[in-house]
Amino acid sequence: MAKQSRKELIIQQAAIIFKQKGYSATSMRELAEKVGVEAASLYNHIRSKDEILEEICFSVAHEYLSFITEIEEAQNSHSEKLSRLIETHVKLMIERPNEVSVANNDWKNLSEPKKKLYKEVRKGYENRIANILTKGMQTGEFKEINVSVALFTLLSSLRWIELWYKPNREISPEELKADLTTFLVNGLKK
């Protein structure tokens, strides 16, 4: 495993604090204490707290976009694509819970024009999932239901994982992926 750079450590620790306290309530002084440096020394590695938030949000967004591109390009059925989407969401939320939480909850604190760009990225991602759902309905693989209801029910059902799942739960990540996939995909199948 590669050694973490100081900037990566700062961003990782910031994600933990942002998740616990929220972006707005976190000071650079707290972050510096958590990393073990003087507050002024942070600026040798980052320009601002805004830069940290941008790094976290766009890093998570990049991962989501990367895996949905793979899913779209695969020659699978729409239910298989949806299953894969659910599995990759669960995996990312378990592997990067702090960053995913910050991206989900604190993106509204991004400064313009990054905030506008992030909203466009989110909307584009939602549209790509909606496209999988729509095509599944058009081919008769999924029930004919309102695509927005299906989309936001799916995303809401996945989002609670960041609040609920802990490594010491009575369910393994693999079991969680399997149970959610069965529940959500079967609910759409004809």
Backbone bond lengths (Angstrom), bond angles and torsions (degrees), N, CA, C in turn:
res aa  C-N    CA-C-N  psi(-1)  N-CA   C-N-CA  omega(-1)  CA-C   N-CA-C  phi
1 M - - - 1.447 - - 1.524 109.16 -
2 A 1.316 117.12 133.25 1.453 122.08 -178.14 1.525 110.56 -70.41
3 K 1.326 114.72 145.26 1.459 120.07 178.22 1.528 108.83 -69.40
4 Q 1.332 114.90 138.36 1.453 121.20 -179.90 1.518 110.90 -73.82
5 S 1.325 116.33 136.86 1.458 119.77 174.37 1.528 108.54 -74.57
6 R 1.303 116.47 164.50 1.471 120.81 178.59 1.536 109.69 -61.68
7 K 1.324 116.38 -40.22 1.470 119.88 179.46 1.535 110.44 -62.71
8 E 1.323 117.54 -43.26 1.470 120.80 178.22 1.519 111.29 -62.16
9 L 1.315 116.91 -39.51 1.462 121.39 177.71 1.531 110.21 -64.24
10 I 1.309 116.82 -43.86 1.467 120.86 178.98 1.528 110.16 -60.10
11 I 1.319 116.60 -45.22 1.465 120.44 -178.85 1.525 110.50 -66.00
12 Q 1.313 117.24 -41.99 1.467 121.36 178.64 1.528 110.76 -61.38
13 Q 1.317 116.89 -46.32 1.467 120.63 -179.99 1.530 110.90 -67.93
14 A 1.318 116.67 -37.16 1.468 120.32 177.58 1.523 110.29 -61.58
15 A 1.324 117.33 -41.09 1.470 120.38 179.57 1.523 110.86 -60.85
16 I 1.321 116.43 -38.98 1.475 120.16 178.33 1.529 110.21 -63.24
17 I 1.325 115.86 -48.67 1.471 119.60 -178.19 1.526 110.99 -67.84
18 F 1.336 117.11 -42.74 1.471 119.84 179.03 1.524 110.28 -59.42
19 K 1.331 116.84 -40.76 1.462 119.80 179.46 1.525 110.70 -64.38
20 Q 1.325 116.48 -42.02 1.463 120.77 -177.72 1.527 112.69 -71.22
21 K 1.332 116.61 -45.31 1.467 120.89 -171.72 1.525 114.18 -109.28
22 G 1.320 116.41 -20.06 1.456 120.69 -171.79 1.516 110.04 95.27
23 Y 1.308 115.45 149.55 1.465 121.35 -177.86 1.525 111.50 -59.09
24 S 1.322 116.63 -49.18 1.469 121.23 -174.85 1.521 112.79 -63.35
25 A 1.316 117.73 -32.93 1.465 121.86 -176.21 1.531 113.11 -86.00
26 T 1.315 117.43 -2.49 1.468 121.09 -177.56 1.522 110.20 -97.53
27 S 1.322 115.57 131.22 1.470 119.75 178.15 1.524 109.87 -101.33
28 M 1.314 114.63 158.98 1.461 120.36 176.22 1.536 109.96 -64.97
29 R 1.317 117.14 -31.73 1.461 120.98 178.61 1.532 110.36 -62.79
30 E 1.353 116.88 -43.27 1.472 120.77 177.75 1.527 110.50 -62.05
31 L 1.300 114.75 -43.35 1.460 119.41 179.89 1.529 110.74 -62.84
32 A 1.308 116.22 -43.15 1.467 120.22 179.09 1.532 110.68 -61.14
33 E 1.329 116.83 -42.13 1.467 120.45 178.17 1.524 111.24 -62.14
34 K 1.322 115.95 -41.68 1.473 121.00 -179.23 1.532 110.77 -64.01
35 V 1.323 116.36 -37.74 1.463 121.30 -179.00 1.531 111.26 -82.97
36 G 1.331 116.25 -19.97 1.458 119.85 178.64 1.510 114.28 86.42
37 V 1.329 116.94 34.82 1.469 121.53 177.53 1.529 108.76 -134.02
38 E 1.310 116.04 167.81 1.460 121.00 173.07 1.528 108.15 -72.63
39 A 1.329 115.88 147.97 1.474 120.24 -178.23 1.526 111.16 -54.98
40 A 1.330 116.78 -41.27 1.468 119.75 -179.24 1.532 111.66 -63.44
41 S 1.332 116.53 -30.06 1.471 120.43 -179.68 1.531 112.66 -68.84
42 L 1.328 116.93 -24.43 1.473 119.30 178.34 1.523 111.01 -57.31
43 Y 1.333 115.40 -36.45 1.455 120.31 -175.45 1.527 113.16 -71.62
44 N 1.315 117.35 -6.14 1.465 120.27 171.11 1.530 110.53 -75.88
45 H 1.336 116.38 -17.32 1.462 121.07 -175.15 1.525 113.18 -116.13
46 I 1.312 116.53 -25.91 1.469 121.56 -179.54 1.525 108.83 -139.52
47 R 1.330 116.09 156.08 1.463 120.14 179.46 1.522 112.17 -84.41
48 S 1.366 116.23 -36.30 1.459 118.52 -173.37 1.525 110.30 -165.98
49 K 1.324 114.55 169.38 1.455 120.19 174.07 1.529 109.82 -63.52
50 D 1.330 116.67 -34.07 1.475 121.26 176.27 1.524 111.42 -58.62
51 E 1.323 116.17 -41.58 1.464 120.29 179.83 1.532 110.46 -61.42
52 I 1.330 116.69 -39.46 1.465 120.61 179.26 1.527 109.82 -62.67
53 L 1.330 116.06 -47.09 1.469 119.95 179.77 1.522 110.91 -61.04
54 E 1.320 117.18 -42.96 1.472 120.94 177.43 1.524 110.53 -59.42
55 E 1.329 116.69 -46.77 1.471 120.85 -179.79 1.521 111.07 -57.75
56 I 1.322 116.32 -45.60 1.465 120.24 -178.51 1.524 110.40 -65.01
57 C 1.324 116.87 -52.95 1.472 120.88 -175.66 1.524 112.27 -61.12
58 F 1.309 116.78 -47.46 1.463 119.10 -176.22 1.525 112.50 -75.80
59 S 1.320 118.01 -26.18 1.462 120.44 173.69 1.531 110.24 -64.81
60 V 1.321 116.63 -46.66 1.467 121.06 177.95 1.528 110.06 -63.85
61 A 1.326 116.66 -45.10 1.470 120.48 179.49 1.529 110.90 -59.21
62 H 1.316 116.32 -40.80 1.470 120.30 179.12 1.529 111.00 -61.10
63 E 1.322 117.02 -40.81 1.471 119.53 178.41 1.524 111.23 -63.90
64 Y 1.339 116.23 -45.49 1.467 119.30 178.28 1.527 110.91 -59.87
65 L 1.321 117.09 -44.06 1.465 120.50 -179.25 1.525 111.71 -66.26
66 S 1.317 115.99 -37.34 1.456 120.08 179.31 1.525 110.92 -63.25
67 F 1.337 116.86 -46.83 1.454 116.92 -176.97 1.519 112.89 -75.93
68 I 1.338 119.72 -27.56 1.468 117.78 177.52 1.530 110.33 -72.38
69 T 1.317 116.90 -30.23 1.468 119.70 176.20 1.530 109.59 -64.09
70 E 1.329 116.90 -44.79 1.469 120.52 177.02 1.525 111.11 -60.18
71 I 1.319 116.07 -42.30 1.467 121.14 -178.98 1.517 110.59 -64.50
72 E 1.320 117.21 -44.95 1.476 121.24 -179.68 1.527 111.66 -63.07
73 E 1.317 116.78 -37.21 1.459 121.17 -176.02 1.531 113.08 -78.39
74 A 1.316 116.72 -18.58 1.470 120.21 -179.06 1.527 110.26 -69.43
75 Q 1.318 115.24 144.89 1.461 121.32 179.14 1.525 109.54 -88.43
76 N 1.313 116.12 63.85 1.459 122.38 -178.37 1.516 110.21 -116.83
77 S 1.321 115.38 166.09 1.460 119.84 173.14 1.526 108.09 -68.86
78 H 1.323 115.53 166.28 1.467 119.36 -179.29 1.525 110.99 -68.29
79 S 1.317 117.45 -33.89 1.472 118.88 177.10 1.528 110.46 -69.07
80 E 1.331 117.96 -34.79 1.467 120.51 175.60 1.526 110.47 -67.02
81 K 1.330 116.86 -39.41 1.468 120.49 177.18 1.522 110.37 -63.59
82 L 1.315 116.00 -43.45 1.458 120.14 179.08 1.529 110.91 -65.07
83 S 1.310 116.95 -40.40 1.467 121.23 176.79 1.525 110.63 -59.95
84 R 1.296 115.84 -45.45 1.476 120.83 179.38 1.521 111.27 -63.59
85 L 1.336 116.38 -39.06 1.454 121.40 177.83 1.531 110.53 -61.00
86 I 1.312 116.02 -46.23 1.471 121.16 179.08 1.528 109.97 -61.52
87 E 1.318 116.44 -46.76 1.465 120.60 -179.55 1.522 112.07 -60.12
88 T 1.330 117.17 -41.57 1.463 119.49 -178.56 1.525 111.26 -72.58
89 H 1.328 117.96 -33.50 1.467 120.08 174.21 1.530 110.31 -61.33
90 V 1.323 115.89 -48.61 1.466 120.39 -179.41 1.533 109.85 -60.29
91 K 1.310 116.39 -45.51 1.469 121.05 -179.80 1.526 111.42 -58.52
92 L 1.320 117.16 -46.94 1.459 120.33 -179.07 1.529 111.25 -65.53
93 M 1.321 116.26 -40.20 1.468 119.33 179.89 1.526 112.17 -66.64
94 I 1.317 116.81 -31.74 1.461 120.48 179.18 1.531 110.78 -79.71
95 E 1.320 117.10 -38.44 1.461 120.78 -178.19 1.529 113.34 -77.76
96 R 1.338 116.78 -32.23 1.469 120.64 -177.08 1.537 110.81 -132.18
97 P 1.325 117.53 57.03 1.472 119.46 -173.06 1.524 114.10 -61.50
98 N 1.320 117.56 -37.19 1.468 119.51 -178.45 1.520 111.53 -69.01
99 E 1.326 116.24 -46.14 1.459 120.45 -179.07 1.524 111.59 -65.30
100 V 1.333 117.29 -42.32 1.464 120.70 179.31 1.528 109.99 -63.26
101 S 1.321 116.59 -42.10 1.459 120.48 178.66 1.530 111.19 -61.04
102 V 1.321 117.00 -44.95 1.466 120.89 179.50 1.532 110.01 -63.79
103 A 1.328 116.79 -44.47 1.469 119.94 179.48 1.530 111.08 -62.45
104 N 1.320 117.57 -37.46 1.463 121.29 179.64 1.522 112.99 -74.05
105 N 1.326 117.14 -35.59 1.459 120.31 -169.44 1.523 115.51 -107.18
106 D 1.312 118.08 -26.62 1.467 120.05 -173.32 1.527 114.39 -111.77
107 W 1.332 118.02 2.44 1.462 119.72 -178.16 1.521 112.32 -59.51
108 K 1.322 117.19 -25.81 1.472 120.48 -179.19 1.526 111.56 -66.90
109 N 1.321 117.60 -13.10 1.461 122.19 177.24 1.523 112.61 -88.11
110 L 1.329 117.49 -2.19 1.464 119.68 176.59 1.524 109.26 -61.91
111 S 1.323 115.72 146.30 1.467 121.00 176.13 1.521 108.91 -83.67
112 E 1.320 115.25 151.58 1.463 119.50 174.72 1.518 108.86 -71.24
113 P 1.293 120.72 146.25 1.469 128.89 6.27 1.537 113.37 -88.66
114 K 1.346 116.95 1.37 1.468 119.80 -178.24 1.529 111.89 -64.09
115 K 1.314 117.19 -35.10 1.461 120.86 179.61 1.530 110.51 -62.46
116 K 1.314 116.33 -45.19 1.471 121.05 178.54 1.528 110.21 -62.04
117 L 1.311 116.81 -44.15 1.463 121.36 179.33 1.525 110.60 -62.05
118 Y 1.315 116.43 -43.91 1.462 119.89 -179.45 1.530 110.78 -63.55
119 K 1.315 117.80 -40.89 1.467 121.39 177.10 1.530 110.58 -60.55
120 E 1.314 116.14 -40.45 1.474 120.51 178.28 1.526 110.66 -65.01
121 V 1.322 116.87 -41.19 1.469 121.16 178.63 1.529 109.68 -63.06
122 R 1.334 117.05 -45.70 1.479 121.55 178.90 1.529 110.80 -60.20
123 K 1.316 115.74 -47.27 1.464 120.21 -178.78 1.532 110.23 -63.59
124 G 1.319 116.94 -40.83 1.461 120.78 177.79 1.521 111.61 -61.99
125 Y 1.315 116.36 -40.40 1.466 121.43 178.03 1.525 110.36 -63.99
126 E 1.322 116.27 -46.52 1.468 120.58 177.62 1.528 110.94 -58.92
127 N 1.321 116.64 -41.36 1.467 120.56 179.52 1.529 111.72 -63.85
128 R 1.313 116.62 -35.33 1.465 119.89 179.29 1.527 111.23 -68.69
129 I 1.339 116.71 -38.26 1.465 119.86 175.41 1.527 109.39 -67.15
130 A 1.333 116.43 -43.28 1.468 120.82 178.44 1.523 110.47 -58.64
131 N 1.314 117.06 -35.32 1.463 121.56 178.83 1.534 110.98 -64.59
132 I 1.319 117.21 -41.03 1.472 120.73 176.96 1.521 109.43 -62.67
133 L 1.326 116.54 -44.17 1.465 120.97 179.14 1.530 111.15 -63.15
134 T 1.324 116.42 -45.94 1.469 121.43 -179.49 1.523 111.26 -60.82
135 K 1.320 116.64 -46.22 1.463 119.95 179.86 1.529 111.06 -64.38
136 G 1.319 116.48 -37.17 1.464 119.96 176.42 1.521 112.08 -63.70
137 M 1.318 116.72 -34.69 1.467 120.90 176.86 1.528 110.64 -73.33
138 Q 1.322 116.08 -40.70 1.471 120.26 -179.65 1.520 112.39 -64.41
139 T 1.322 117.11 -33.86 1.463 120.43 -179.89 1.530 112.36 -85.62
140 G 1.327 116.61 -3.91 1.460 120.39 179.61 1.520 113.54 84.27
141 E 1.309 117.01 6.28 1.459 120.60 179.54 1.532 111.10 -75.48
142 F 1.338 115.86 -36.09 1.464 121.60 178.46 1.522 109.99 -111.28
143 K 1.330 115.01 156.63 1.454 121.54 174.94 1.523 109.37 -63.49
144 E 1.317 116.23 150.92 1.463 121.58 175.06 1.524 108.37 -79.26
145 I 1.312 116.56 103.56 1.461 121.17 175.36 1.526 107.83 -136.64
146 N 1.311 116.83 170.58 1.452 121.56 178.98 1.535 108.47 -62.88
147 V 1.304 116.34 124.15 1.471 121.26 -175.61 1.533 111.23 -63.73
148 S 1.319 117.65 -39.07 1.470 119.95 179.39 1.525 111.05 -64.12
149 V 1.329 116.74 -40.20 1.470 119.97 177.88 1.524 109.41 -62.89
150 A 1.332 117.04 -45.75 1.470 120.79 179.52 1.534 110.76 -62.55
151 L 1.329 116.42 -45.25 1.466 121.74 -178.00 1.523 111.61 -60.43
152 F 1.322 116.52 -52.90 1.465 118.82 -174.14 1.525 112.75 -76.73
153 T 1.324 117.60 -24.36 1.462 119.90 171.71 1.527 109.33 -67.31
154 L 1.326 115.76 -44.31 1.468 121.11 177.88 1.527 110.87 -59.87
155 L 1.334 117.00 -51.58 1.464 120.21 -177.63 1.531 111.74 -65.21
156 S 1.325 117.40 -38.56 1.475 120.38 177.46 1.517 111.07 -66.02
157 S 1.316 115.67 -38.34 1.469 119.90 179.17 1.520 111.42 -65.30
158 L 1.307 116.85 -29.91 1.465 120.54 178.28 1.529 111.80 -83.27
159 R 1.305 116.40 -31.44 1.464 120.11 -174.22 1.523 113.20 -66.68
160 W 1.318 117.85 -33.02 1.471 119.33 -177.89 1.526 112.25 -62.51
161 I 1.330 117.35 -18.78 1.463 120.52 -179.86 1.523 110.55 -57.02
162 E 1.334 117.12 -40.47 1.470 120.20 -178.45 1.528 111.88 -61.35
163 L 1.311 117.38 -28.26 1.464 121.48 -179.46 1.529 112.58 -87.81
164 W 1.308 116.69 -31.59 1.453 121.72 -169.90 1.522 114.43 -100.05
165 Y 1.323 117.08 -43.07 1.461 119.60 -169.96 1.526 112.34 -73.81
166 K 1.314 115.13 131.58 1.458 123.88 172.43 1.523 106.88 -132.02
167 P 1.326 118.71 149.21 1.468 120.82 -178.61 1.527 114.32 -55.64
168 N 1.333 118.19 -24.59 1.457 120.18 -177.82 1.534 112.98 -92.25
169 R 1.312 118.11 11.76 1.466 120.94 177.13 1.522 109.79 -64.49
170 E 1.323 115.32 161.43 1.462 121.17 -179.44 1.536 112.23 -75.49
171 I 1.312 116.94 3.22 1.463 121.32 -179.19 1.532 108.76 -124.46
172 S 1.306 115.43 134.41 1.469 119.64 179.41 1.528 109.40 -78.64
173 P 1.338 117.53 162.42 1.457 119.60 176.18 1.535 112.30 -56.89
174 E 1.324 116.50 -37.96 1.467 120.30 -179.61 1.533 111.16 -65.96
175 E 1.343 115.90 -42.46 1.472 119.81 178.50 1.527 110.77 -66.37
176 L 1.324 116.66 -38.65 1.463 120.80 178.05 1.523 110.36 -62.02
177 K 1.329 116.71 -46.67 1.476 120.65 177.77 1.524 110.39 -58.57
178 A 1.309 117.01 -47.30 1.466 121.55 -177.35 1.524 111.21 -64.18
179 D 1.329 117.30 -45.28 1.461 120.34 -178.51 1.525 111.81 -65.79
180 L 1.326 116.93 -44.46 1.467 119.71 179.15 1.522 111.18 -65.08
181 T 1.317 116.60 -41.96 1.456 120.20 179.49 1.522 110.43 -61.54
182 T 1.316 117.20 -48.15 1.465 120.85 179.05 1.526 110.75 -58.82
183 F 1.301 116.31 -48.36 1.456 121.70 -177.39 1.522 112.11 -63.16
184 L 1.337 116.91 -50.26 1.458 119.92 -174.74 1.519 113.64 -75.55
185 V 1.314 117.52 -43.34 1.468 119.90 -178.72 1.520 110.97 -70.08
186 N 1.324 117.67 -44.16 1.463 119.49 179.83 1.520 112.40 -63.44
187 G 1.322 116.85 -28.57 1.451 120.47 176.81 1.519 113.05 -66.21
188 L 1.329 116.25 -23.07 1.470 121.10 179.66 1.525 113.26 -95.52
189 K 1.318 116.10 -26.12 1.468 119.14 -175.71 1.508 111.57 -64.35
190 K 1.328 114.97 147.22 1.464 121.52 175.37 1.494 109.89 -74.45
